[in-house]
Amino acid sequence: MDDKYIFLINKEQQSTRLDLVLSLQFEEISRSFVQKLIETGNVKINGESCLLKKYKVREGDCIEINIPKPKELNIEAENIPIDIVYEDDDVLVVNKPRGMVVHPAAGNETGTLVNAIMYHCGDRLSSINGIIRPGIVHRIDKDTSGLLVIAKNDAAHESLSKQLAEHSVTRRYEALIFDNLNEDEGTVNEPLSRDPANRLRYAVVHDKNSKRAVTHWKVIKRFGRFTLIEARLETGRTHQIRVHMSYIKHPLVGDMLYGPRKQPFDVSGQLLHAKKLGFIHPKTGEYMEFETQRPEIFDKVLEKLENHT
């Protein structure tokens, strides 16, 4: 059965091209695949098929998109360079670049982290999450850079998954957000679920289907209209940091899904970096912690801010 999604265009999205609006809503699929869906009649606006990818959406437009189920994803190993931070027989820690999707999906079957680690590891990956997500224990968004741990066997996968469920894994991020926070540190403890107004996004929702979500943050440096923060995840929900910071009126710079459409610094995609990752090694029982530097684009924005303060 195909996947069908319906959402309304808000004021922020008005006058944006249809293909751009959809590619921002569906971060895990490529813009070329979105354009193909439009051209093949899989997108309706206010009940009528729309074949124009350049159509400028209007506030209140009801968009209906149908994503055909793939017959079968053919996941192949690809010789894609990956930044390996640590590796042994049980785990692989990688520094995922900004712009790389973690695992294949409809419209994005190649160029993912999974394609890369399949080439690097061969059949030495856990099988718990199936053929589409071999070795994948947790994930970060396409435009989020930073550290991920990969399980190279099922025993390692089970151990790491248990640690994640018990919230004992250290996960610290750096993010650049809009405006100045009044406090030096704080906690957002608000449950998350699908946004009732737009099922493609997540939102703070208080109902029986919501999941507990806790984000601790502290200020690293203030730049007047912008603030660099560290965010520590107590839970790990989809888009958690992005939704929580937007909820307290401090969306991430570059985040066009949860922040303003017009972004400064010519940045597309949230400035969010998974800087620190710590866990107990599945076999040795030793606590291991890794840290990595922000990507160049993030540092260039901070350099601009430093020069103007």
C-alpha positions as CSV (number, residue, x, y, z in Angstrom):
1,M,0.0,0.0,0.0
2,D,1.3,3.5,-0.9
3,D,2.0,6.1,1.7
4,K,-0.3,9.1,1.6
5,Y,0.2,12.5,3.4
6,I,-2.0,15.6,3.6
7,F,-1.0,19.0,5.0
8,L,-1.9,22.6,4.7
9,I,0.4,25.4,3.5
10,N,1.1,28.0,6.2
11,K,1.9,31.7,5.9
12,E,5.7,31.1,6.1
13,Q,5.5,28.7,3.1
14,Q,3.4,31.0,0.9
15,S,4.8,31.8,-2.6
16,T,7.4,29.0,-2.4
17,R,7.8,26.5,-5.3
18,L,5.9,23.3,-4.8
19,D,8.9,21.1,-5.3
20,L,10.9,23.0,-2.7
21,V,8.1,22.9,-0.1
22,L,7.8,19.1,-0.5
23,S,11.5,18.5,-0.4
24,L,11.7,20.5,2.9
25,Q,8.8,18.4,4.3
26,F,10.4,15.1,3.2
27,E,14.0,15.6,4.2
28,E,14.9,11.9,3.6
29,I,14.0,11.9,-0.1
30,S,15.7,13.8,-2.9
31,R,14.3,16.9,-4.6
32,S,14.6,15.1,-8.0
33,F,12.4,12.3,-6.7
34,V,9.9,14.9,-5.4
35,Q,9.8,16.4,-8.9
36,K,9.2,13.0,-10.4
37,L,6.2,12.5,-8.0
38,I,4.8,15.8,-9.2
39,E,5.3,15.0,-12.9
40,T,3.6,11.6,-12.5
41,G,0.5,12.9,-10.9
42,N,1.2,11.9,-7.4
43,V,0.6,15.3,-6.0
44,K,-2.7,17.1,-5.6
45,I,-3.5,20.6,-4.6
46,N,-7.0,21.3,-3.2
47,G,-8.1,17.9,-4.7
48,E,-6.8,18.6,-8.2
49,S,-3.7,17.0,-9.7
50,C,-0.8,19.4,-10.1
51,L,2.0,18.6,-12.6
52,L,3.8,21.9,-12.2
53,K,6.9,21.7,-10.0
54,K,7.3,25.5,-10.2
55,Y,3.7,26.1,-8.9
56,K,3.9,28.8,-6.1
57,V,1.9,27.5,-3.2
58,R,-0.7,29.7,-1.4
59,E,-1.5,29.9,2.3
60,G,-4.3,27.4,3.0
61,D,-3.6,25.2,0.0
62,C,-4.3,21.6,0.9
63,I,-1.4,19.4,-0.4
64,E,-1.9,15.7,-0.9
65,I,1.1,13.6,-1.8
66,N,1.1,9.9,-2.6
67,I,4.5,8.1,-2.3
68,P,4.3,4.7,-4.1
69,K,5.7,1.8,-2.1
70,P,9.0,0.7,-3.7
71,K,8.7,-2.8,-5.2
72,E,11.9,-3.8,-3.4
73,L,14.8,-1.6,-2.4
74,N,18.0,-2.9,-3.9
75,I,20.6,-1.8,-1.4
76,E,24.1,-2.0,-2.8
77,A,27.5,-1.3,-1.2
78,E,29.2,1.8,-2.5
79,N,32.7,3.0,-2.2
80,I,31.9,6.3,-0.5
81,P,34.6,7.8,1.8
82,I,33.6,7.8,5.5
83,D,35.3,9.5,8.4
84,I,36.0,6.6,10.8
85,V,36.6,7.8,14.4
86,Y,37.0,4.3,16.0
87,E,36.6,0.7,14.9
88,D,37.0,-2.8,16.4
89,D,35.3,-6.1,15.8
90,D,32.1,-5.0,17.5
91,V,31.5,-1.3,16.9
92,L,32.2,1.4,14.3
93,V,32.0,5.0,15.3
94,V,31.7,7.4,12.3
95,N,31.5,11.2,11.8
96,K,28.6,11.6,9.4
97,P,28.9,14.5,7.1
98,R,26.2,17.1,6.8
99,G,23.9,16.3,3.8
100,M,24.2,12.5,4.0
101,V,21.1,10.4,4.7
102,V,21.7,7.6,7.2
103,H,19.7,4.8,5.5
104,P,18.1,4.3,2.1
105,A,14.4,5.0,1.5
106,A,12.1,5.5,-1.5
107,G,13.7,8.1,-3.7
108,N,17.1,7.9,-1.9
109,E,18.5,4.5,-2.5
110,T,22.1,5.4,-3.0
111,G,24.8,7.7,-1.4
112,T,23.6,6.9,2.1
113,L,25.7,6.0,5.2
114,V,24.4,2.5,5.0
115,N,25.7,2.1,1.4
116,A,29.1,3.3,2.6
117,I,29.4,1.1,5.7
118,M,28.2,-1.9,3.7
119,Y,31.2,-1.4,1.4
120,H,33.6,-0.8,4.4
121,C,32.3,-3.7,6.6
122,G,31.0,-6.2,4.1
123,D,28.8,-8.7,5.9
124,R,30.2,-7.7,9.3
125,L,27.1,-5.7,10.3
126,S,24.2,-6.6,12.7
127,S,21.1,-7.8,11.0
128,I,18.6,-6.8,13.6
129,N,17.2,-3.8,11.7
130,G,17.0,-5.8,8.4
131,I,18.6,-5.3,5.0
132,I,17.7,-1.6,4.7
133,R,19.4,-0.6,8.0
134,P,22.2,-3.0,8.7
135,G,24.2,-2.0,11.7
136,I,22.1,1.1,12.4
137,V,21.4,1.5,16.1
138,H,20.4,5.2,16.1
139,R,20.2,7.9,13.5
140,I,20.7,11.7,13.0
141,D,18.9,13.8,10.4
142,K,20.3,14.4,6.9
143,D,21.6,17.9,7.6
144,T,22.8,17.1,11.1
145,S,26.5,16.2,11.2
146,G,28.4,14.2,13.7
147,L,28.9,11.0,15.6
148,L,27.0,7.7,15.2
149,V,27.8,4.3,16.5
150,I,27.3,1.3,14.2
151,A,26.9,-2.3,15.5
152,K,29.0,-4.9,13.7
153,N,27.1,-7.9,15.2
154,D,23.7,-8.6,16.8
155,A,25.1,-8.9,20.3
156,A,26.6,-5.4,20.0
157,H,23.4,-4.1,18.6
158,E,21.3,-5.5,21.5
159,S,23.7,-4.0,24.0
160,L,23.7,-0.5,22.4
161,S,20.0,-0.5,21.9
162,K,19.5,-1.4,25.6
163,Q,21.8,1.5,26.6
164,L,19.8,3.9,24.4
165,A,16.5,2.7,25.9
166,E,17.9,3.2,29.4
167,H,19.1,6.7,28.4
168,S,22.6,5.9,29.5
169,V,24.3,6.9,26.2
170,T,26.0,10.3,26.3
171,R,24.8,12.4,23.4
172,R,25.8,16.1,23.2
173,Y,25.2,18.4,20.3
174,E,26.2,21.9,19.4
175,A,23.6,24.1,17.7
176,L,23.3,27.7,16.6
177,I,19.9,29.2,17.4
178,F,18.1,32.4,16.8
179,D,18.0,35.2,19.4
180,N,19.4,35.5,22.9
181,L,18.4,33.1,25.7
182,N,17.7,34.8,29.0
183,E,19.1,32.0,31.1
184,D,22.5,30.3,30.9
185,E,21.0,26.8,31.0
186,G,17.7,25.1,31.1
187,T,15.6,22.0,30.2
188,V,12.7,21.5,27.8
189,N,10.6,18.6,29.1
190,E,7.7,18.4,26.6
191,P,6.3,15.3,24.9
192,L,6.5,14.9,21.1
193,S,4.3,13.4,18.5
194,R,3.3,14.0,14.9
195,D,2.1,17.5,14.4
196,P,-1.7,17.2,14.1
197,A,-1.7,20.1,11.6
198,N,1.0,18.6,9.4
199,R,1.8,14.9,9.8
200,L,5.2,15.3,8.1
201,R,6.5,17.3,11.1
202,Y,6.8,16.7,14.8
203,A,5.5,19.0,17.5
204,V,4.9,19.3,21.3
205,V,1.6,17.4,21.7
206,H,0.0,16.4,25.0
207,D,-2.0,13.3,24.1
208,K,-1.9,9.5,24.7
209,N,0.2,9.0,21.6
210,S,3.0,11.4,22.6
211,K,6.4,10.3,23.8
212,R,8.4,11.7,26.6
213,A,11.1,14.0,25.4
214,V,13.7,15.8,27.4
215,T,16.4,18.2,26.1
216,H,18.9,19.9,28.4
217,W,20.7,23.0,27.0
218,K,23.3,25.4,28.1
219,V,24.7,28.6,26.5
220,I,28.3,28.3,25.1
221,K,28.4,31.8,23.6
222,R,26.0,34.7,22.8
223,F,26.3,36.7,19.6
224,G,23.4,39.2,20.1
225,R,20.8,37.9,17.6
226,F,22.2,34.4,17.7
227,T,23.4,32.0,20.4
228,L,25.6,28.9,20.3
229,I,24.3,26.2,22.7
230,E,25.2,22.7,23.8
231,A,22.2,20.4,23.9
232,R,22.2,17.1,25.8
233,L,19.7,14.5,24.9
234,E,18.0,12.6,27.8
235,T,15.7,11.0,25.2
236,G,16.2,10.7,21.5
237,R,13.0,11.4,19.6
238,T,12.9,12.3,15.9
239,H,13.8,16.0,15.4
240,Q,13.8,16.4,19.2
241,I,16.3,19.3,19.5
242,R,14.9,21.1,16.5
243,V,11.3,20.9,17.8
244,H,12.1,21.7,21.4
245,M,14.2,24.8,20.5
246,S,11.5,26.0,18.1
247,Y,8.9,25.4,20.8
248,I,10.7,27.9,23.1
249,K,10.9,30.4,20.2
250,H,14.6,29.8,19.5
251,P,14.7,27.7,16.2
252,L,17.9,26.5,14.8
253,V,19.6,28.6,12.2
254,G,19.2,27.0,8.8
255,D,16.2,24.9,9.8
256,M,13.5,25.7,7.2
257,L,11.1,23.0,8.5
258,Y,10.8,24.4,12.1
259,G,12.2,27.9,11.6
260,P,11.7,30.9,9.3
261,R,11.8,30.4,5.6
262,K,14.3,33.2,5.1
263,Q,17.5,32.1,6.6
264,P,20.7,34.2,7.3
265,F,24.3,33.3,6.1
266,D,23.0,31.6,3.0
267,V,22.6,28.4,5.0
268,S,20.2,25.6,4.0
269,G,19.8,22.9,6.7
270,Q,20.0,23.2,10.4
271,L,23.4,24.1,12.0
272,L,23.4,21.1,14.4
273,H,26.4,18.9,15.2
274,A,26.5,15.7,17.2
275,K,29.7,16.5,18.9
276,K,30.1,14.0,21.7
277,L,29.1,10.3,22.0
278,G,29.7,8.0,24.9
279,F,28.6,4.4,25.6
280,I,29.7,1.2,27.4
281,H,31.5,-1.1,25.0
282,P,29.3,-4.1,24.3
283,K,32.1,-6.7,24.9
284,T,34.6,-5.1,27.2
285,G,32.2,-3.2,29.5
286,E,34.5,-0.2,29.3
287,Y,33.0,3.3,29.0
288,M,34.2,4.9,25.7
289,E,33.7,8.6,24.7
290,F,34.4,10.3,21.4
291,E,34.3,13.9,20.3
292,T,34.5,15.5,16.9
293,Q,34.9,19.0,15.5
294,R,32.1,21.0,13.9
295,P,31.9,21.0,10.0
296,E,33.5,23.8,8.1
297,I,30.2,25.5,7.2
298,F,29.3,25.7,10.9
299,D,32.6,27.3,11.8
300,K,32.5,29.8,9.0
301,V,29.1,31.1,10.3
302,L,30.6,31.4,13.8
303,E,33.6,33.2,12.4
304,K,31.3,35.7,10.7
305,L,29.5,36.3,14.0
306,E,32.8,36.6,15.9
307,N,33.9,39.3,13.5
308,H,30.8,41.3,14.0
309,T,30.7,41.3,17.8
